[in-house]
Amino acid sequence: MSNLAPRNQSGAYIRPNSQFRKFIGTESGNPHPPATGRYKLYVGLGCPWAHRTLVVRSLKKLEAVISVGIVSPSPIEGGWIFNQEEEGCRTLAEFYQKAEPGYSGRSTVPVLWDNQTKAIVNNESSEIIVMLNSEFNEFANNPTLNLYPEELKEKIDWWNEKIYHAVNNGVYRCGFAQTQEAYNQACNELFATLDEIELALQTNRYLCGENLTLADVRLFTTLFRFDSAYYGLFKCNRQRIRDYQNLGAYLRDLYQLPGVADTCDVETVKRDYYGNLFPLNPGGIIPNGPDMSYLNQPHDRDHIGKVQCFMNQINRVAIVGGTHGNEFTGAYLIQKFAQFPNLITRSSFETVTLLANPDAFAAGRRYVEKDLNRCFLKQDLQDPALKTYEELQAKLIQNTLASNGDKQADLILDLHSSTANMGPDNYFGKQPSLKLEIGCLSEPS
């Protein structure tokens, strides 16, 4: 096991560093300038690190620019072998030796190969995807997509660092731990970080907001393998990804991006993990499940970024409750609006059906004019013609009413409905929708 998974004195798995770290670029003297048809990626379809490069290549539409060669793990050879002979080599180890005679390090994928200089440019996935994102735009069919924009680099790097240690490499630290203490520490860190991501995705479509970034790509390839490989083989079995409300939908969202599903092969993932890691699975038996067809189910995350953009402009929220409203207010605020700096809470108003029943608007106008600035009416949110953030914002302005001093609200949440004896889990346990994300507007009683 120590040969397969090097460890430290406490029995924790230590991943060796990649050895080839050159970059493709246009600077003078760089022997590896951007070009079409010059470079080739060597990947294993079961490997999450190599999978990153295939995802970025697909998202940027670089299929005609950078070719791909496939390797598969061989339990007999003890390493990767080419599906078809490459550069006169049958194994990846031979390929590394040809590129650098006397090389004694690990022969890993991905490999970014320069066909012109016959050299390995880079075998570090985190650096290869940066190059694919930025250095081939003049040849890419999707050059405007920037997965590593300058204004988000700090946030992307922060997520990358956290996710690498606890999740990307964390699953391996669980699976390859050689003491109970090392396993417990890795497992606790893994699921604490997944919980943190789950919370972040409640109000953000992607890790860094509304924009897809390299941080999402790096997380995706681990999440895709989690339920089929890491949950069982690596003993990461506290919870499946599909059972997280936000993470599960987020995984479906990423999987359904154009071209991404074409890079995913769950059967190869299971074969490569269960069929080759004999210290963890001595019989080499490959499980039949799980059924991953759920990845094609609707994710309903398209609206989250737009809603959050709208929410960021809200300073005050009025919570309108009837006799039963107050008992839910605290739970709702924690669940949905914990980041709001200013909240006005109102309870037991005479016109609590203001939003639940549009006909009550006239009768409740005196209350609105006294305490609130702007509001949505329920029929506005249910109007099928109002689909975009801009349309909702325009309707909000149209509904602006008179104000009185500083007692203003940008949004009304009506907690009045026939919810007697119902707990928050029942009241807010509905499938999320644009209406519910904007505000819990109850049905008329």
C-alpha positions as CSV (number, residue, x, y, z in Angstrom):
1,M,0.0,0.0,0.0
2,S,2.9,2.4,0.8
3,N,4.1,2.1,-2.9
4,L,0.6,3.0,-4.2
5,A,0.0,5.7,-1.6
6,P,3.0,7.4,0.0
7,R,2.3,8.5,3.6
8,N,3.7,10.5,6.4
9,Q,4.5,9.3,9.9
10,S,0.9,9.7,11.0
11,G,-0.4,7.5,8.2
12,A,-1.8,10.3,6.1
13,Y,-1.6,10.1,2.3
14,I,0.9,12.6,0.7
15,R,0.5,13.3,-3.0
16,P,3.8,13.8,-4.8
17,N,4.3,17.0,-6.8
18,S,4.3,17.1,-10.6
19,Q,7.7,17.4,-12.3
20,F,7.1,19.1,-15.7
21,R,6.0,22.7,-15.2
22,K,6.7,24.7,-18.4
23,F,4.1,27.0,-19.9
24,I,2.8,27.7,-23.4
25,G,3.0,31.4,-24.1
26,T,3.7,34.2,-26.6
27,E,6.7,35.7,-24.7
28,S,10.0,36.0,-26.6
29,G,12.1,32.9,-26.4
30,N,9.4,30.6,-25.2
31,P,9.9,27.3,-27.1
32,H,6.2,26.4,-26.7
33,P,4.2,29.1,-28.5
34,P,0.4,28.8,-29.0
35,A,-0.5,27.0,-32.2
36,T,-3.2,24.8,-33.7
37,G,-2.5,21.1,-34.3
38,R,0.9,21.2,-32.4
39,Y,-0.1,20.0,-29.0
40,K,-1.7,16.9,-27.7
41,L,-3.3,15.9,-24.4
42,Y,-2.7,12.5,-23.0
43,V,-5.4,11.6,-20.5
44,G,-7.0,8.7,-18.6
45,L,-10.8,8.9,-18.8
46,G,-11.1,7.6,-15.2
47,C,-8.6,10.2,-13.8
48,P,-10.2,13.3,-12.2
49,W,-7.1,15.4,-12.7
50,A,-6.9,14.5,-16.4
51,H,-10.7,15.0,-16.7
52,R,-10.2,18.7,-15.8
53,T,-8.3,19.3,-19.0
54,L,-11.0,17.6,-21.1
55,V,-13.7,19.8,-19.6
56,V,-11.9,23.0,-20.3
57,R,-10.9,21.9,-23.8
58,S,-14.6,21.2,-24.4
59,L,-15.9,24.4,-22.9
60,K,-13.4,26.5,-24.9
61,K,-14.2,24.4,-28.0
62,L,-10.6,23.5,-28.6
63,E,-11.3,20.1,-30.0
64,A,-9.9,21.0,-33.5
65,V,-6.9,22.7,-31.9
66,I,-5.5,20.2,-29.4
67,S,-5.8,16.5,-30.0
68,V,-6.2,13.8,-27.4
69,G,-4.6,10.4,-26.7
70,I,-6.1,7.9,-24.3
71,V,-4.3,5.8,-21.7
72,S,-5.8,3.1,-19.5
73,P,-4.5,1.7,-16.2
74,S,-3.0,-1.8,-16.3
75,P,-2.9,-3.9,-13.2
76,I,-0.4,-6.2,-14.9
77,E,2.0,-3.4,-16.0
78,G,1.4,-1.4,-12.8
79,G,0.8,1.9,-14.7
80,W,-0.8,3.5,-17.6
81,I,-0.6,2.0,-21.1
82,F,-1.6,3.6,-24.4
83,N,-4.8,2.4,-26.1
84,Q,-2.8,3.0,-29.3
85,E,1.0,3.2,-29.5
86,E,2.3,6.7,-29.3
87,E,5.8,8.0,-30.3
88,G,6.9,4.3,-30.5
89,C,5.9,3.8,-26.8
90,R,3.5,1.2,-25.4
91,T,3.4,2.5,-21.8
92,L,3.3,6.0,-20.4
93,A,6.5,5.2,-18.4
94,E,8.3,4.6,-21.7
95,F,6.8,7.8,-23.0
96,Y,8.2,9.8,-20.0
97,Q,11.6,8.1,-20.5
98,K,11.7,9.1,-24.2
99,A,10.9,12.7,-23.2
100,E,13.5,12.8,-20.5
101,P,16.0,9.9,-20.4
102,G,16.7,8.8,-16.9
103,Y,13.5,10.2,-15.5
104,S,12.7,8.4,-12.2
105,G,9.5,10.2,-11.1
106,R,5.9,9.1,-11.4
107,S,4.4,8.7,-14.9
108,T,1.0,10.5,-14.5
109,V,-1.7,12.0,-16.6
110,P,-2.6,14.5,-17.8
111,V,0.4,15.2,-20.1
112,L,0.5,18.2,-22.4
113,W,2.8,17.1,-25.2
114,D,4.5,19.3,-27.9
115,N,4.6,17.3,-31.1
116,Q,7.1,19.7,-32.7
117,T,9.8,19.7,-30.0
118,K,8.9,16.2,-28.8
119,A,8.8,17.4,-25.3
120,I,6.4,17.2,-22.3
121,V,5.4,20.8,-21.7
122,N,3.5,20.2,-18.4
123,N,1.9,17.4,-16.4
124,E,0.2,19.5,-13.7
125,S,-3.5,19.6,-14.4
126,S,-4.1,22.9,-12.5
127,E,-1.6,24.7,-14.8
128,I,-2.7,23.0,-18.0
129,I,-6.3,24.2,-17.6
130,V,-5.0,27.8,-17.1
131,M,-3.2,27.5,-20.4
132,L,-6.1,26.0,-22.2
133,N,-8.3,28.9,-20.9
134,S,-6.1,31.7,-22.0
135,E,-3.4,30.8,-24.5
136,F,-5.4,29.4,-27.4
137,N,-8.1,32.0,-27.8
138,E,-7.1,32.9,-31.3
139,F,-7.8,29.4,-32.4
140,A,-10.7,28.5,-30.0
141,N,-14.4,28.4,-31.2
142,N,-15.4,29.8,-27.8
143,P,-12.7,32.5,-27.2
144,T,-14.9,34.8,-25.2
145,L,-15.4,32.4,-22.3
146,N,-12.9,33.3,-19.6
147,L,-12.8,30.8,-16.7
148,Y,-10.1,32.7,-14.8
149,P,-11.0,36.4,-15.1
150,E,-8.7,38.9,-13.4
151,E,-11.4,40.3,-11.1
152,L,-12.2,36.9,-9.7
153,K,-8.7,35.4,-9.5
154,E,-8.4,35.9,-5.8
155,K,-11.7,34.3,-5.0
156,I,-11.0,31.4,-7.5
157,D,-7.6,30.8,-5.9
158,W,-9.2,30.8,-2.5
159,W,-11.7,28.1,-3.4
160,N,-9.1,26.1,-5.3
161,E,-6.8,26.0,-2.3
162,K,-9.6,24.9,0.0
163,I,-11.2,22.4,-2.3
164,Y,-7.9,20.8,-3.4
165,H,-6.8,19.9,0.2
166,A,-10.2,18.9,1.6
167,V,-12.1,17.6,-1.5
168,N,-10.0,16.9,-4.6
169,N,-7.1,15.3,-2.7
170,G,-9.3,14.8,0.4
171,V,-11.1,11.8,-1.0
172,Y,-7.7,10.2,-1.7
173,R,-6.6,11.0,1.8
174,C,-9.7,9.1,3.0
175,G,-9.2,6.2,0.7
176,F,-5.5,5.8,1.2
177,A,-5.3,6.6,4.9
178,Q,-3.3,4.0,6.8
179,T,-4.4,4.9,10.3
180,Q,-7.8,5.5,11.8
181,E,-6.7,8.9,13.0
182,A,-5.6,10.0,9.5
183,Y,-8.9,8.7,8.0
184,N,-11.0,10.5,10.6
185,Q,-9.2,13.8,10.0
186,A,-9.5,13.6,6.3
187,C,-13.2,12.5,6.4
188,N,-14.1,15.3,8.8
189,E,-12.4,17.9,6.6
190,L,-14.0,16.5,3.5
191,F,-17.6,16.7,4.7
192,A,-17.1,20.0,6.6
193,T,-16.0,21.5,3.3
194,L,-18.8,20.0,1.3
195,D,-21.2,21.5,3.9
196,E,-19.5,24.9,3.4
197,I,-19.9,24.6,-0.4
198,E,-23.5,23.5,0.0
199,L,-24.3,26.7,1.9
200,A,-22.4,28.9,-0.6
201,L,-24.4,27.4,-3.5
202,Q,-27.7,28.3,-1.8
203,T,-27.3,31.8,-3.1
204,N,-24.8,31.4,-5.8
205,R,-25.2,29.4,-9.0
206,Y,-21.4,28.8,-9.2
207,L,-18.7,29.0,-6.6
208,C,-17.7,32.5,-7.5
209,G,-21.2,33.9,-8.2
210,E,-22.9,33.9,-11.5
211,N,-19.8,33.2,-13.6
212,L,-18.5,29.7,-14.3
213,T,-14.8,29.5,-13.4
214,L,-11.9,27.1,-13.1
215,A,-12.9,26.5,-9.5
216,D,-16.1,24.9,-10.7
217,V,-14.2,22.7,-13.2
218,R,-11.8,21.5,-10.5
219,L,-14.6,20.7,-8.2
220,F,-16.8,19.1,-10.8
221,T,-14.5,16.2,-11.7
222,T,-14.4,15.1,-8.1
223,L,-18.1,15.4,-7.6
224,F,-18.8,13.4,-10.7
225,R,-16.8,10.5,-9.3
226,F,-18.0,10.8,-5.7
227,D,-21.1,8.6,-5.6
228,S,-19.8,5.9,-8.0
229,A,-16.3,5.6,-6.6
230,Y,-15.3,7.6,-3.6
231,Y,-18.5,6.9,-1.6
232,G,-17.8,3.2,-1.5
233,L,-14.2,2.4,-2.4
234,F,-12.7,5.4,-0.5
235,K,-15.1,5.1,2.4
236,C,-16.4,8.7,1.9
237,N,-19.9,7.4,2.9
238,R,-21.5,9.9,5.2
239,Q,-23.6,11.3,2.4
240,R,-23.9,11.0,-1.4
241,I,-23.6,14.1,-3.5
242,R,-27.0,13.5,-5.1
243,D,-28.5,13.8,-1.6
244,Y,-27.3,17.4,-1.1
245,Q,-30.0,19.8,-2.2
246,N,-27.6,22.4,-3.7
247,L,-24.5,20.3,-4.5
248,G,-26.6,17.7,-6.2
249,A,-28.3,20.3,-8.4
250,Y,-25.0,22.1,-9.0
251,L,-23.5,18.8,-10.2
252,R,-26.4,18.4,-12.7
253,D,-26.0,22.0,-13.8
254,L,-22.3,21.5,-14.6
255,Y,-22.9,18.1,-16.2
256,Q,-25.5,19.6,-18.5
257,L,-23.3,22.4,-19.8
258,P,-22.7,22.0,-23.6
259,G,-20.0,19.4,-24.2
260,V,-19.3,18.5,-20.6
261,A,-21.3,15.2,-20.6
262,D,-19.3,14.0,-23.6
263,T,-16.1,14.1,-21.4
264,C,-17.7,11.9,-18.7
265,D,-17.6,8.1,-18.6
266,V,-18.8,6.6,-15.4
267,E,-18.3,3.0,-16.4
268,T,-14.6,3.7,-17.1
269,V,-14.4,5.5,-13.8
270,K,-15.7,2.4,-11.9
271,R,-13.5,0.1,-13.9
272,D,-10.4,2.1,-13.3
273,Y,-10.9,2.6,-9.6
274,Y,-12.5,-0.7,-8.6
275,G,-10.6,-2.8,-11.1
276,N,-7.1,-1.5,-10.4
277,L,-6.7,-0.4,-6.7
278,F,-6.3,-4.0,-5.4
279,P,-5.2,-3.0,-1.9
280,L,-8.6,-1.4,-1.5
281,N,-10.6,-4.0,-3.6
282,P,-8.7,-7.3,-3.6
283,G,-11.3,-9.1,-5.6
284,G,-11.4,-6.5,-8.4
285,I,-15.2,-6.7,-8.5
286,I,-16.8,-3.7,-10.2
287,P,-20.2,-2.7,-8.8
288,N,-23.2,-2.5,-11.1
289,G,-24.4,0.9,-9.7
290,P,-25.1,3.6,-9.0
291,D,-27.6,4.8,-11.6
292,M,-26.2,8.1,-12.8
293,S,-29.0,8.9,-15.2
294,Y,-30.3,11.4,-12.6
295,L,-27.6,13.8,-13.9
296,N,-29.9,14.6,-16.8
297,Q,-32.8,15.6,-14.6
298,P,-33.6,19.4,-14.4
299,H,-31.3,21.3,-12.0
300,D,-33.4,24.5,-11.7
301,R,-30.4,26.6,-11.0
302,D,-30.6,29.0,-13.9
303,H,-32.3,31.7,-11.9
304,I,-30.1,31.7,-8.8
305,G,-27.5,34.1,-10.1
306,K,-30.1,36.5,-11.4
307,V,-32.1,36.4,-8.2
308,Q,-28.9,36.9,-6.1
309,C,-28.1,39.9,-8.3
310,F,-31.5,41.3,-7.5
311,M,-31.2,40.4,-3.8
312,N,-27.9,42.3,-3.6
313,Q,-29.7,45.5,-4.2
314,I,-32.1,45.0,-1.3
315,N,-31.3,46.7,2.0
316,R,-34.5,46.2,4.0
317,V,-37.1,43.4,4.0
318,A,-40.5,43.6,5.6
319,I,-41.6,40.4,7.2
320,V,-45.4,40.4,7.3
321,G,-46.9,37.7,9.5
322,G,-50.3,36.9,10.9
323,T,-51.0,34.9,14.1
324,H,-48.8,32.1,12.9
325,G,-46.2,34.1,11.0
326,N,-43.8,34.9,13.8
327,E,-43.0,31.3,14.6
328,F,-41.5,30.9,11.2
329,T,-39.8,34.2,10.7
330,G,-36.5,33.3,12.4
331,A,-36.0,30.0,10.7
332,Y,-36.8,31.6,7.3
333,L,-34.4,34.5,7.7
334,I,-31.6,32.1,8.7
335,Q,-32.3,29.8,5.8
336,K,-32.8,32.4,3.1
337,F,-31.7,35.9,4.0
338,A,-28.9,35.5,6.6
339,Q,-26.7,37.9,4.7
340,F,-29.1,40.9,4.7
341,P,-27.8,43.7,6.9
342,N,-31.1,45.4,7.7
343,L,-34.4,43.7,8.5
344,I,-37.7,45.3,9.5
345,T,-40.0,42.7,11.1
346,R,-43.7,43.3,11.4
347,S,-46.3,40.9,12.8
348,S,-50.1,40.6,13.2
349,F,-51.1,43.4,10.9
350,E,-54.7,43.7,10.0
351,T,-54.0,43.5,6.2
352,V,-51.8,40.4,6.3
353,T,-53.3,39.1,3.1
354,L,-52.0,42.0,1.1
355,L,-49.7,39.9,-1.1
356,A,-51.5,36.6,-0.8
357,N,-54.7,38.2,-2.2
358,P,-54.2,41.0,-4.8
359,D,-57.8,42.1,-4.3
360,A,-56.8,43.2,-0.7
361,F,-54.3,45.7,-2.1
362,A,-56.7,48.7,-2.0
363,A,-57.8,47.9,1.6
364,G,-54.2,47.6,2.7
365,R,-52.9,50.6,0.9
366,R,-52.8,52.8,4.0
367,Y,-50.4,50.3,5.6
368,V,-48.1,50.2,2.6
369,E,-48.0,53.9,2.2
370,K,-47.2,54.3,5.9
371,D,-44.4,51.8,6.4
372,L,-43.1,50.5,3.0
373,N,-41.4,51.9,0.0
374,R,-41.5,49.3,-2.7
375,C,-43.1,45.9,-3.0
376,F,-43.9,43.1,-5.4
377,L,-47.4,41.9,-5.8
378,K,-47.9,38.2,-6.1
379,Q,-49.4,38.4,-9.6
380,D,-46.3,40.2,-10.8
381,L,-44.1,37.2,-9.7
382,Q,-46.5,34.8,-11.3
383,D,-46.8,36.7,-14.6
384,P,-45.1,34.4,-17.2
385,A,-44.1,37.5,-19.1
386,L,-41.7,38.5,-16.3
387,K,-38.8,36.2,-16.8
388,T,-35.6,38.2,-16.5
389,Y,-34.0,40.1,-13.7
390,E,-34.3,43.3,-15.7
391,E,-38.1,42.8,-16.1
392,L,-38.5,42.1,-12.4
393,Q,-36.5,45.2,-11.5
394,A,-38.7,47.4,-13.8
395,K,-41.8,46.0,-12.2
396,L,-40.4,46.7,-8.8
397,I,-39.8,50.4,-9.7
398,Q,-43.3,50.6,-11.2
399,N,-44.7,49.4,-7.9
400,T,-42.9,52.1,-5.9
401,L,-45.3,53.7,-3.4
402,A,-45.0,56.6,-1.0
403,S,-42.6,56.3,1.8
404,N,-42.4,57.7,5.3
405,G,-39.0,58.5,6.8
406,D,-36.7,55.6,7.2
407,K,-39.4,53.0,7.5
408,Q,-39.0,51.6,4.0
409,A,-38.7,48.1,2.6
410,D,-37.4,46.9,-0.8
411,L,-39.2,43.6,-0.5
412,I,-42.2,42.3,1.4
413,L,-42.2,38.7,2.5
414,D,-45.7,37.5,3.4
415,L,-45.6,34.7,6.0
416,H,-49.4,34.7,6.5
417,S,-51.1,31.5,5.3
418,S,-52.9,28.5,6.6
419,T,-49.8,27.2,8.3
420,A,-51.1,26.5,11.9
421,N,-49.2,23.8,13.6
422,M,-46.7,23.5,10.7
423,G,-43.0,23.6,11.4
424,P,-40.5,25.4,9.2
425,D,-39.4,22.2,7.5
426,N,-43.0,21.7,6.2
427,Y,-43.6,25.4,5.4
428,F,-40.3,25.9,3.5
429,G,-39.7,22.4,2.3
430,K,-41.0,23.1,-1.2
431,Q,-38.9,22.9,-4.3
432,P,-37.0,26.2,-4.8
433,S,-38.3,28.5,-7.5
434,L,-37.9,32.0,-8.5
435,K,-41.0,33.0,-6.5
436,L,-39.7,31.3,-3.3
437,E,-36.2,32.7,-3.7
438,I,-37.5,36.2,-4.0
439,G,-40.0,35.8,-1.2
440,C,-42.3,33.3,0.4
441,L,-45.6,34.6,-1.0
442,S,-48.3,32.4,0.4
443,E,-51.4,31.1,-1.3
444,P,-54.7,32.8,-0.4
445,S,-56.4,31.0,2.4
